[in-house]
Amino acid sequence: MADKEKNKDPLACRLGKVGGQAVIEGVMMKSGDDMAIASRMPDGSIKLTKDKFVSVRKKYKILNIPLLRGIVNFVEMMILSYKTLSVSTEALGIDEEEEMSKFEKWLMKKFGKGIMTFIMVISTILGLLLALLLFTVLPTATTAGLDWVVNKISGGDFGIDGYWVSVIEGLLKIVIFVAYLSLVSLMNDIKRTFQYHGAEHKSVFCYEKGLDLTVENVRKQSRYHPRCGTSFMFMMILLGIIIGIFLPSDNMLLRTGLKILLVPLSVGLGFEFIMLAGKHPNPVTNILSVPGLWVQRITTKEPDDKQIECAIAAIKAALPAEFPEEIKEEEQEMSEETDDKSLSDSENI
């Protein structure tokens, strides 16, 4: 027993303890209930925004059972993504740079401070509809069209049926997914966000290896992490191929409806695999993670030192118990800035 405890990896507790995402000109990190966003300001400084985000799974234990917890996590991550996007744009003052249009003024008048909630709800609905169109309806309809063409050409002797329907649909999804990511990565703003994505992965790797969180140490790490949203999305596509094999292929509408109803199952299974691959790396999970890691060549780019500094600031702020000195120094700096501002205001008076 003593030998078993002695051989236990002391860094194992760090795996899966912290995660994050890239935001506009910054990085968000989350560990437990602690969340922090580090934004690079136009003057070169880093603005830290700290908050709490408590999962509903803590309140209702039944939501933490396998498969169901993945679905809950997916919904919460969507909510958190919109929240961090809103915080990062406000920190940079992006929403104040341009004068509001007449339509924006009308929305502000009708919804007031709730305008962001309204926009988020509409954006979420449109995003989900677009995703269903691109990754469910379009592949199914295209495969059905190919089956019709093959039947016509062969005089009814051949057709696409059985597991080949699911395989072709899956390949179409992969092509659409990779093509979409490749196209958006050409945009300068998205390219910078992908650099911050790389900084986020590198800093998490650095922490998980127990190394000091310095720019030099973070820079040496890989930007491809198995516990990534990109890998999760790719895993959902692969799971969709397997699930599709067992669905009827002779009725396009029925097949499409069943695939939509079974999306939560893919989400739940994908989450379980990503967590397993992130916390318990082994030959099997490493091999299954390869496609998702390959796609990360598109969604992550090599960051510069300033972007790495943002990621380091965010990860330390999200782990206040492990980096208390850095938090104290930050609070001291904020206190000094407040005192300086108060002194300046009194002088102006």
C-alpha positions in Angstrom: 0.0 0.0 0.0 2.8 2.3 0.9 4.6 1.5 -2.4 1.4 2.2 -4.3 1.0 5.7 -2.6 4.7 6.3 -3.3 4.5 5.5 -7.0 1.3 7.7 -7.4 1.8 10.6 -9.7 1.8 13.8 -7.6 0.7 15.8 -10.6 -2.4 13.7 -11.4 -4.6 15.9 -9.3 -3.8 18.8 -11.7 -5.2 17.0 -14.7 -8.6 18.5 -15.6 -8.5 20.9 -12.7 -8.4 24.0 -14.8 -9.7 24.8 -18.3 -10.6 27.8 -20.4 -11.2 29.4 -23.7 -9.9 32.2 -25.9 -11.9 35.5 -25.9 -11.5 38.7 -27.8 -7.9 39.9 -27.1 -7.7 37.7 -24.0 -8.1 34.4 -22.2 -10.7 33.0 -19.8 -9.8 30.4 -17.3 -12.0 28.5 -14.9 -11.2 26.2 -12.0 -14.0 25.0 -9.8 -16.3 28.0 -9.1 -13.5 30.5 -9.8 -13.5 32.2 -13.2 -11.0 34.9 -14.5 -10.7 36.8 -17.8 -7.4 38.5 -18.7 -7.9 41.1 -21.4 -5.0 42.8 -23.2 -6.0 46.5 -23.3 -5.1 49.0 -26.1 -2.5 50.6 -23.8 -0.7 47.3 -23.4 -1.9 46.6 -19.8 -3.8 43.5 -18.7 -7.2 43.9 -17.2 -8.3 41.0 -14.9 -12.0 40.4 -14.4 -12.8 37.8 -11.7 -16.2 36.2 -11.1 -17.9 33.0 -9.8 -19.7 30.5 -11.9 -21.3 27.7 -9.9 -22.5 24.7 -11.9 -26.0 23.5 -11.3 -24.6 20.0 -11.0 -23.4 21.0 -7.5 -26.9 21.8 -6.4 -28.6 18.8 -8.0 -26.4 15.8 -7.7 -28.6 13.8 -10.1 -27.3 16.1 -12.9 -23.8 14.9 -12.2 -24.3 11.3 -13.4 -22.4 10.1 -16.5 -23.9 11.2 -19.8 -26.3 13.6 -18.2 -23.5 15.7 -16.8 -22.1 16.1 -20.3 -25.4 17.6 -21.6 -25.6 19.9 -18.6 -21.9 21.0 -19.1 -22.6 21.7 -22.8 -25.5 24.1 -21.9 -23.5 25.8 -19.2 -20.4 26.2 -21.4 -22.6 28.0 -24.0 -23.9 30.3 -21.3 -20.4 30.9 -20.0 -19.1 31.5 -23.5 -21.6 34.3 -24.1 -20.9 35.7 -20.6 -17.2 35.8 -21.2 -17.6 37.3 -24.7 -19.8 40.1 -23.2 -17.2 40.8 -20.4 -14.3 40.9 -22.8 -16.0 43.3 -25.2 -17.0 45.6 -22.3 -13.4 45.5 -20.9 -12.0 46.6 -24.3 -14.8 49.2 -24.8 -15.6 47.7 -28.2 -19.3 48.2 -27.8 -18.7 51.9 -27.2 -16.5 52.6 -30.1 -19.2 53.1 -32.7 -22.4 55.2 -32.5 -25.5 53.1 -32.3 -27.6 52.6 -35.4 -31.4 53.5 -35.3 -32.2 49.8 -35.0 -29.7 49.4 -32.0 -31.3 52.5 -30.4 -34.7 51.0 -30.8 -33.6 47.7 -29.2 -32.0 49.6 -26.3 -35.3 51.6 -25.8 -37.4 48.4 -25.9 -35.1 46.1 -23.8 -32.9 48.5 -21.9 -30.2 46.7 -19.9 -31.7 43.4 -21.0 -30.6 44.0 -24.6 -27.5 41.7 -24.2 -29.7 38.9 -22.9 -32.1 39.4 -25.9 -29.2 39.3 -28.4 -27.7 36.3 -26.7 -30.9 34.4 -26.9 -31.5 35.2 -30.6 -27.8 34.5 -31.4 -28.1 31.1 -29.6 -31.2 30.1 -31.5 -29.8 31.2 -34.9 -26.5 29.4 -34.1 -28.3 26.2 -33.2 -30.4 26.3 -36.3 -27.3 26.9 -38.5 -25.5 24.0 -36.8 -28.5 21.7 -37.4 -28.7 22.8 -41.0 -25.0 22.3 -41.7 -24.3 19.2 -39.7 -27.6 17.3 -39.8 -30.0 18.4 -42.5 -27.4 19.1 -45.3 -25.4 15.9 -45.0 -28.6 13.8 -44.8 -30.2 15.5 -47.7 -27.0 15.3 -49.8 -26.6 11.6 -49.1 -30.2 11.0 -50.1 -29.6 13.0 -53.3 -26.5 10.9 -54.0 -28.5 7.7 -53.4 -31.2 8.9 -55.9 -28.5 9.7 -58.5 -26.8 6.3 -58.1 -30.2 4.5 -58.4 -31.0 6.4 -61.6 -27.6 5.7 -63.2 -27.6 2.0 -62.2 -31.3 1.5 -63.2 -32.2 0.7 -59.6 -29.6 -2.1 -59.3 -27.4 -0.1 -56.8 -28.0 2.4 -54.0 -26.5 3.8 -50.9 -27.8 1.9 -47.9 -26.9 0.3 -44.6 -23.9 1.7 -42.8 -22.6 3.4 -45.9 -25.3 6.1 -45.5 -23.9 7.0 -42.0 -20.3 6.9 -43.3 -21.0 9.2 -46.2 -22.9 11.6 -43.9 -20.1 11.6 -41.5 -17.5 12.3 -44.1 -19.6 15.2 -45.4 -19.8 16.6 -41.8 -16.1 16.4 -41.5 -15.5 18.2 -44.8 -18.0 21.0 -43.8 -16.5 21.3 -40.3 -12.9 21.5 -41.5 -13.8 23.8 -44.4 -15.7 26.2 -42.1 -12.8 26.4 -39.6 -10.3 26.9 -42.4 -12.2 29.8 -43.9 -12.9 31.7 -40.7 -9.2 31.2 -39.7 -8.3 33.5 -42.6 -9.9 36.5 -40.8 -7.4 38.5 -38.9 -9.5 38.8 -35.8 -10.2 35.1 -35.7 -6.5 34.4 -36.3 -5.6 36.4 -33.2 -8.3 34.6 -31.2 -6.8 31.3 -32.3 -3.4 32.5 -31.1 -5.0 33.2 -27.6 -6.5 29.7 -27.9 -2.9 28.4 -28.3 -1.7 30.4 -25.3 -4.6 28.9 -23.2 -3.6 25.3 -24.1 0.1 25.9 -23.5 -0.5 27.5 -20.1 -2.8 24.7 -19.0 -0.2 22.1 -20.1 2.5 24.0 -18.2 0.3 24.0 -15.0 -0.5 20.3 -15.4 3.2 19.5 -15.6 3.9 21.3 -12.4 6.2 23.8 -14.0 6.5 27.5 -13.0 4.1 29.6 -15.0 6.6 31.7 -16.9 6.5 32.8 -20.5 9.6 30.7 -21.2 8.1 27.5 -19.7 4.7 28.1 -21.3 6.2 28.8 -24.8 7.8 25.3 -24.8 4.5 23.5 -24.4 2.3 21.9 -27.1 -0.7 23.9 -28.3 -2.7 20.7 -28.9 -4.7 19.6 -25.9 -7.0 16.6 -25.7 -9.5 18.4 -23.5 -10.5 20.9 -26.0 -13.8 22.1 -27.5 -12.5 21.4 -31.0 -11.7 17.8 -30.1 -15.1 17.5 -28.5 -16.9 18.7 -31.6 -14.9 16.3 -33.8 -15.6 13.4 -31.4 -19.4 14.2 -31.7 -19.1 13.8 -35.4 -17.4 10.4 -35.1 -20.0 9.3 -32.5 -22.8 10.5 -34.9 -21.4 8.2 -37.6 -21.7 5.2 -35.2 -25.2 6.2 -34.0 -26.3 6.8 -37.6 -25.6 3.2 -38.5 -28.5 2.0 -36.3 -31.0 4.6 -37.7 -33.4 3.9 -40.7 -31.9 5.1 -44.0 -34.9 4.8 -46.3 -36.8 7.8 -44.8 -34.9 11.1 -44.8 -37.3 13.0 -42.7 -37.5 10.2 -40.0 -33.7 9.8 -40.1 -33.2 13.6 -39.7 -35.7 13.8 -36.8 -34.1 10.9 -34.9 -30.6 12.3 -35.4 -31.8 15.6 -33.9 -33.4 13.8 -30.9 -30.2 11.8 -30.3 -27.9 14.9 -30.3 -27.9 14.9 -26.5 -26.6 11.3 -26.5 -23.7 12.3 -28.7 -23.0 15.3 -26.4 -23.0 13.1 -23.3 -20.8 10.5 -24.8 -18.4 13.0 -26.3 -18.0 14.8 -22.9 -17.2 11.5 -21.2 -14.5 10.7 -23.7 -12.9 14.1 -23.6 -12.7 14.0 -19.8 -11.3 10.5 -19.9 -8.7 11.5 -22.5 -7.7 14.6 -20.5 -7.4 12.9 -17.1 -6.3 9.4 -18.0 -4.1 9.4 -21.1 -3.3 5.9 -22.4 -2.6 4.4 -25.8 -6.3 3.9 -26.7 -7.4 7.5 -25.8 -4.3 8.9 -27.4 -5.1 7.2 -30.7 -8.8 8.2 -30.6 -7.8 11.8 -29.8 -5.6 12.1 -32.9 -8.3 13.4 -35.3 -9.4 16.1 -32.8 -5.8 17.1 -32.1 -5.2 17.3 -35.9 -8.1 19.8 -36.3 -6.5 21.9 -33.6 -3.8 22.7 -36.1 -6.5 25.0 -37.5 -8.1 26.4 -34.3 -4.9 27.1 -32.4 -2.0 29.2 -33.6 1.4 29.9 -32.0 0.9 32.8 -29.6 3.4 35.7 -28.9 4.8 36.5 -25.5 2.1 39.1 -24.7 -0.7 36.6 -25.4 1.1 34.1 -23.2 1.2 36.7 -20.4 -2.6 37.0 -20.6 -3.0 33.3 -20.3 -0.7 33.1 -17.3 -2.5 36.0 -15.6 -5.9 34.3 -16.2 -4.8 30.9 -14.9 -3.3 32.3 -11.8 -6.4 34.4 -11.0 -8.6 31.3 -11.5 -6.4 29.4 -8.9 -6.3 31.9 -6.0 -5.5 29.2 -3.4 -2.4 28.1 -5.3 -1.2 31.6 -6.3 -2.1 33.8 -3.3 1.0 36.0 -3.6 0.1 37.0 -7.2 -3.5 37.8 -6.1 -2.2 40.0 -3.2 0.1 41.9 -5.6 -2.7 42.4 -8.0 -5.0 43.7 -5.3 -2.3 46.0 -4.0 -1.8 47.4 -7.5 -5.5 48.0 -7.9 -5.6 49.7 -4.5 -2.7 52.0 -5.5 -4.4 52.8 -8.8 -7.6 53.7 -6.9 -5.7 55.9 -4.4 -3.9 57.7 -7.3 -7.2 58.3 -9.1 -8.8 59.7 -5.9 -5.8 62.0 -5.4 -6.1 63.1 -9.0 -9.8 63.8 -8.6 -9.3 65.8 -5.4 -6.6 67.9 -7.2 -8.9 68.6 -10.0 -11.6 69.7 -7.6 
